Structure formats: C-alpha cells, structure tokens
Amino acid sequence: MTVREFLRVMWEGKYLLIGSVVLALAAAWVYADRKPEVFEATATVQINAVELGDSTSPAATTTSVDTDPGLVEAPGVLQVVAEGVAAGADPKALAAQVSGAFDASTQVMAVTTTAGAPGDAVALANAVASAYVDSLPGVIDDQIAEIDARRDALRGQLDAVDKQVKDKPKDPLAGAERSTIIDQYQTLSASRSTLESIVTPAQILTPATGSSAVVVGLPRASIVLLGALAGLAIGVGLALARRALDSRLRGRADAAAAAGVPVLAELYGVTRAAKSYRRTPVLPISSRVASPFTESIRELRTALHVAMQDREHAVVVVTATDPHAPRPFIAANLAASWAMSGRATVAVSGDLRRPDLEDLLPRPNGPGTGPDGLRPTQVPNLRFLALHDPTMDPADYLATDRVRATVEAARDAGEVLVIDAPPVLAAADATILGAYADCVVLVATAGRTARSVLAEAAERLRINGVPLTGVALAGVKGDSRMVYASTYGEPVESDPSDGPSAAVPDPVDETADRTPSGPQGTPDDRAPTGSDDDASPAPARDESGPARAVTPPTPVRPPAFPPTGVRVATVAAPPSAEQEPPTPAQVAPTIGRLLRTARSS
C-alpha cells in the first residue's frame, strides 16, 4: 500500500478515526480524574557486617545479619508499625504498601512505602525502617539458634564417624569424612562467634522526608496523551480493517479484475451532473460548458467508437449491475454525445419497467412521432424510440420477432442505436437486448457496487453470448487531471506583467479608428483560436489614409444545442473590394465579445 492509498483509506475512515480518538480521550480523562494519587517514600538502612580473618586474605568472609528483603514485610515488623503509626491498620493490608530492596555492593536495604498522602508515605517508611532495625537482634538470635542446631547435627555425625574410625582405623573414607565434619563445625562456630559480637546489626542511613515523596504513576497530561495515541492507533486499525473487509469497487483495477473486461471510461462527477440536469433541465453533454462528466462521456464514446470498428450502423446497449447505478442518465448523455458529433443517433428505451430515458429526452415543440415510431428530441440528430406493450411481460415482449424487427429498422434509420436496458441481475431483459447489440456497456458504481455483483453480472452476460465490451465506472471522484482536461482550451486572462503585447485591448468606442498594433501592420497579438467563419468585419482602408472603421454587425445567438466541435458562424457584412484582411489585434475584441455572448447563452 502506497502512502497515497493509505491516506485515502484514512480519509474514507475519518469518522472511525475521529470517534476512536474522542472515545479514548474521554476514557483517559475520566480515568485520570478518578484515579487516586499515590505517593511513594523511601528510607534506607545500613547493614553492619563483620569480616572473619584477615581482610586481605582470600579466605576472609563477611558475616552480617540476614539481608533477605522479605524481612522488611515480616509480620512482626508490620505488627509493630500497625500498633504505632498506622493505628488500627491490618498488617496484611500494610504488606501491600511496603517493599524492600537490598544492594549487596553497598550493604544498604531500601524500605519503600506507598500511601494516599505524601506525609503518610514518609511516616510509614520511617516507621517500617525503624521497626526493621529493631527486629534485627531477634533475627540474629534466630540465626544463632539455627547455627546451634546445625552444630548439634554435626556432633552427632562426628560421633558416628569416630566410632567407624575406631572400628576400622585404616579406612581412608572415614578419615576424610571426619575431617570435613570438623571443618564445617569450626566454620559454624566462627560464624556464631561473629554474630554474637555484632552489637548494632543496622542503623537508619537516610530517613524519608516530605521532599522525597513522589507521585506514583503517570501524570494526568501523560495519561490523556497516551489515550489519544491509543485512540488514534485503534482508529487506524479500524479503518484498515474496514477497507480489508469492504468488498465494494474502489477503482479501475478492481472493476477490470472483477468483470474480466477493460474499463472503457471512469465517469467523473455523475451525481453533480445529475443535480445540474434537475435544475436546468438540460443534458450536460448538450451544453457548451465543459466539465469532468462531459469529458468522461466523450471518452466513453471514443472507446465504443473504436470497438465498433467503423460499422455504418451499430447498436450499443447500456446496462448496469444494480438498480442504483445512474444508467439512464449515462445512456441519454452518451446518445446525445454521438448525435452532437454529427452522427444520426436513435435512443431506445429498453427498460419497460422503469422507462426513465423518455423523461430525459423530451420532445421538442414541433412534429410528433413519425410513422416509424421515432420522434425527435431537443438534441439535434437524436431521435427517440420507446418499446412498450402493456399486454405482455417485458422479458417475453423483448424476445419477440416484432422487437427484433423494430430494433433492426431503428438500426437502419440511424448510424448509432443506443438502447437503455434494465440491470443485468434484476431481469432477463438486458440479456435479451444484448443479443441485438454490437457493443454492451456495463455500468457499475465505485464505492457502492460489490465486486461479486459485478463479476456475477459480467459472467451472466458472457454465458448468454452477449458481446460485453467493457465497464463504465461511475461514482469516481474527479481529480486535478480531469479538471485540467475539462478546462483546457478556455481563454486565459492575460497577466499585466507580460507587457502590452500580451493584452487584448478593451475598446471604449467600437466605431473608433483602430491601427495595427505591430510595426508596419504586422500582427503582434495572438487572437483566440477560431474558424474562418468567426472573423468580424475589418475596417476599410486605402493606400492614402488611415483605416475607416466599420460598425460591427449584431452577433447571432448560437442554437440551444450546438454540435460538438462546430462553431457558430456570425453574420458579417461582405467586405468591399478596397478592404484588406484584418489583423488579429483588430478582430480580437469583437471575437472575445462574441465568445462571451455564446458562452453566457
């Protein structure tokens, strides 16, 4: 997944991201607000040790009181603390607030306690440390008692070995065992003597103070920040999971892979174009206003024209995967696009259950339906044919020889026949009409149509021998490329920094004299692109004087639906014999005004 795809997935799942972060922030704030503060204090105890033998000798050993950290939490110690500082406290409950840690290198025991207030933590730490120090003489007594018990055991073993040596004086094993027991006994005796010599086993090295009490855990700001990060991570995971579990079409590659045919065109801005039609109502392809949608329709028309292989009479069926696809609107604009390109086109309403195409192509104010069943529309070169028989089921009626003959007659009546067919999976109508076609277009909607639905619709058409040409993918959001393609060719306002030669003059009085802008009548300015019919009348000139201005004629308003690529000619007065061809600088203002008038109409 590229960075751009990842960002697109995050944008699609932005509500999951926002919701996750908000919920995590709320949970973290509530937890930090309700979480009780816990303070920690530490007191240190120095353990006193005595070395046996010479300190420089490798055989020297160190003897001290038992340094097990568990002695800090001993019931006897906590009982003393409970009776003193924490009156009425349970020693078992105090054990959860007390811990010890021994550092062998420094012979220091750290006594750490926790409490709900800093003063309580300090008092508890000092009380536990003091009680621990007071309990150490008893610990020494317990150690001496344990040594005495081990010495008594060694005496018993020594008596048994002495008896064995007496019975077998030459037994080497008995002699060695006797020597080992004697060494152990002497070591224990030395340790006992050392322990008895320890007057002060330990003393408090550093008592706990109020300044040393710290808050246990994270501060509120850190908890909230961690909550936000956790919410963001959860939101990203949900967005990725949503994308992984989403079976809808996401782009051209998904549609082509699911249908097994190429995507003929990605239709941009279909929803916006449909809203514009409901306001006007004029088919977007019939206006002179370029948009991503109209350029997409022309791209679809071009792809189908290539697939037709220059047939003189071709039948194109437009169907869809599901009823939600904007199929009739696309079919109407496709037929109008062919008609405006100068080809005689017939649009056929093949959806007998929901004949929406007829409303999209209303009749003009003029003659009605002809004897062949074709009626004109408001789009030049485009006629409409409705298939209808209320006495029969639509699928049965479309399969009759009468419909086949009607389609063949309509094919001969025009160069291109565009049939609007119902969705493939909704009824058998699309399959029946597809048998009459040279090309079939399957309309799917990105972000709405499931891949499995598109694959099933394409497979049904292929099984019935329908010539599926490709997919028209609607619901695709426009990008900068389509905006550039739809606005290419529009007049660009000049930049004043480009100099006077790049600007088109705005005449105050169009009857005033004009002189060429370039030296010796050479054109310096570039006029807007146009055909020869767009030229406005030139001022008369003779060899002895300046040019005489001629009043420009009133422009003729272009028709409501001018064919694509055909420019509307303006009525101009025939030039006299003495007139010379105008320069671009002379005709530019008039041409600009005519283009603005045509565009606004």
C-alpha positions, 0 to 999 in steps of 0.5 A: 500500500502506497502512502497515497492509498493509505491516506485515502483509506484514512480519509474514507475512515475519518469518522472511525478515526475521529470517534476512536480518538474522542472515545479514548480521550474521554476514557483517559480523562475520566480515568485520570480524574478518578484515579487516586494519587499515590505517593511513594517514600523511601528510607534506607538502612545500613547493614553492619557486617563483620569480616572473619580473618584477615581482610586481605586474605582470600579466605576472609568472609563477611558475616552480617545479619540476614539481608533477605528483603522479605524481612522488611514485610515480616509480620512482626515488623508490620505488627509493630508499625500497625500498633504505632503509626498506622493505628488500627491498620491490618498488617496484611493490608500494610504488606501491600504498601511496603517493599524492600530492596537490598544492594549487596555492593553497598550493604544498604536495604531500601524500605519503600512505602506507598500511601494516599498522602505524601506525609503518610508515605514518609511516616510509614517508611520511617516507621517500617525502617525503624521497626526493621532495625529493631527486629534485627537482634531477634533475627540474629538470635534466630540465626544463632539458634539455627547455627546451634542446631546445625552444630548439634547435627554435626556432633552427632555425625562426628560421633558416628564417624569416630566410632567407624574410625575406631572400628576400622582405623585404616579406612581412608573414607572415614578419615576424610569424612571426619575431617570435613565434619570438623571443618564445617563445625569450626566454620559454624562456630566462627560464624556464631562467634561473629554474630554474637559480637555484632552489637548494632546489626543496622542503623537508619542511613537516610530517613524519608522526608516530605521532599522525597515523596513522589507521585506514583504513576503517570501524570494526568497530561501523560495519561490523556496523551497516551489515550489519544495515541491509543485512540488514534492507533485503534482508529487506524486499525479500524479503518484498515480493517474496514477497507480489508473487509469492504468488498465494494469497487474502489477503482479501475483495477478492481472493476477490470479484475472483477468483470474480466473486461477493460474499463472503457471510461471512469465517469467523473462527477455523475451525481453533480451532473445529475443535480445540474440536469434537475435544475436546468433541465438540460443534458450536460453533454448538450451544453457548451460548458465543459466539465469532468462528466462531459469529458468522461462521456466523450471518452466513453464514446471514443472507446465504443467508437473504436470497438465498433470498428467503423460499422455504418450502423451499430447498436450499443446497449447500456446496462448496469449491475444494480438498480442504483447505478445512474444508467439512464442518465449515462445512456441519454448523455452518451446518445446525445454525445454521438448525435452532437458529433454529427452522427444520426443517433436513435435512443431506445428505451429498453427498460419497460419497467422503469422507462426513465430515458423518455423523461430525459429526452423530451420532445421538442415543440414541433412534429410528433412521432413519425410513422416509424415510431421515432420522434425527435428530441431537443438534441439535434440528430437524436431521435427517440424510440420507446418499446412498450406493450402493456399486454405482455411481460417485458422479458417475453415482449423483448424476445419477440420477432416484432422487437427484433424487427423494430430494433433492426429498422431503428438500426437502419434509420440511424448510424448509432442505436443506443438502447437503455436496458434494465440491470443485468441481475434484476431481469432477463431483459438486458440479456435479451437486448444484448443479443441485438447489440454490437457493443454492451456497456456495463455500468457499475458504481465505485464505492457502492457496487460489490465486486461479486455483483459485478463479476456475477453480472459480467459472467451472466452476460458472457454465458448468454453470448452477449458481446460485453465490451467493457465497464463504465465506472461511475461514482469516481471522484474527479481529480486535478487531471480531469479538471485540467482536461475539462478546462483546457482550451478556455481563454486565459486572462492575460497577466499585466506583467507580460507587457502590452503585447500580451493584452487584448485591448478593451475598446471604449468606442467600437466605431473608433479608428483602430491601427495595427498594433505591430510595426508596419501592420504586422500582427503582434497579438495572438487572437483566440483560436477560431474558424474562418467563419468567426472573423468580424468585419475589418475596417476599410482602408486605402493606400492614402489614409488611415483605416475607416472603421466599420460598425460591427454587425449584431452577433447571432445567438448560437442554437440551444444545442450546438454540435460538438466541435462546430462553431457558430458562424456570425453574420458579417457584412461582405467586405468591399473590394478596397478592404484588406484582411484584418489583423488579429489585434483588430478582430480580437475584441469583437471575437472575445465579445462574441465568445462571451455572448455564446458562452453566457447563452 
